[in-house]
Amino acid sequence: MTAAVELATRNIPVTVFEAAQTLGGRARRVVSHGANLDNGLHILIGAYSETIRMIHRVRSTIQRQDLLRLPLHLQIEPAFRMRAWPLPAPLHIAAALFSASGLSWTEKMAAVRFMLNQRSRNFRCKAGTTVATLLQQHSQPRSVIEYLWHPICVSALNTNPDQAAAQVFLNVIRDSLAGPRAASDLLLPQADLSALFPEPAAELVRSHGGQVRLGETVTSLQACDKGFAVSATSTERFSHVIVAVAPHRLAQVVGHLPQLAAQLDLVRQFEYQPIYSVFLQYPQPVRLPAPMIGMRDSPAQWVFDRGALCNQPGMMGVVISASGPHQGLSREELAQQVYRQLADQLSLPEPEWFQVIAEKRATFTCSPDLRRPANLTPVAGLLLAGDYTESPYPATLEAAVRSGSQCARLVTDHHA
């Protein structure tokens, strides 16, 4: 949808084929018990400049109900609290670390030394290093890892530290905690993910003469003279094609094109990580002391108060990122473990109903030295877009948006 918006607003006619009836892909609305839920609970940070720019672009104004912007505030039960101070960068994060509760003075100093050391190294590390190895090399205490670095790693990279690429982790730290003061802000969606961006994006595309076709699966893609023949409900010709499917579906679309063998070989080597979202409906008066609370114990990692965020009183959304023992549980067993955890740590009552949404291949495993395909392919006019393409960032909304923008630029350069 980012690519479509960028092209449509440059007066380049576009047609979007979407196999599903709801826009958003792996970040879309799911309806359950009459409530609008998400198939993955996402947050934005201030460093996601392209995503924020695109949301502004497709909406005439960013209303209060769209994004709740808060200075960085991490509350992780049972004891950790860290809040960015209203100071210029990097003092806002240094003060946050020194004033954090739940860590000893020695542990706080270790976290500050880690940040200073990485800044002196320009946030670069040796190739092939995992996050766990990096933290061990810099003598990070267990509590600092459990309360700070582990949650950031799993939230951003959707990969556990013993598997996660340290360089990508450092890229995230560099652009958020070590960036401008606003870069560390939390932006919490106050609407479901389809309503936040892809649906207003579709309205903008249509207003510029483009088409967005829901429920139309591309069944054939063939290169031909001066473009491509694309078949869905009928066969049409286009000068360019941007393939924006999940990486594990790429071969279904372009596997017949021998020129893309190298790109497909890269994607076939990907391993994948899940994201589980557990929604629990409590009586309407139930709410959390903060819109977002982290949990040190498993299985729940982050709990979002959707009453405070999305005007869904009593609804809690729980996200569980990356692989873990929870994958071996049935959905009912997982929900029971989650609501027992919330009862023990947050004193919540038994929910009225629950819904578990499992995105089992939510992202690629962000491992060290992972090679990712470029947007440009050897087939003239055929491009790849998605959070899995070449990028300094992990598989995030920001990586996906930047990928779409880059594809649009490449198409625009050709038209120029």
Secondary structure, 3 states (H helix, E strand, C coil): CHHHHHHHCCCCCCEEEECCCCCCCCCCEEEECCEEEECCCCCEECCCHHHHHHHHHHCCCCCCCCEEEECCEEEEECCEEEECCCCCCCHHHHHHHHHCECCCHHHHHHHHHHHHHHHHCCCCCCCCCEHHHHHHHCCCCHHHHHHHHHHHHHHHHCCCCCCCEHHHHHHHHHHCCCCCHHHHCEEEECCCHHHHCHHHHHHHHHHCCCEEEECCCCCEEEEECCEEEEECCCEEEECCEEECCCHHHHHHHHCCCHHHHHHHHHHHCCCEEEEEEEEEECCCCCCCCCCEEEECCCCCCEEEEHHHHHCCCCEEEEEEECCCHHHHCCHHHHHHHHHHHHHHHHCCCCCCEEEEEEEEEEEECCCCCCCCCCCECCCCCEEECCCCCCCCCCCCHHHHHHHHHHHHHHHHHHHC
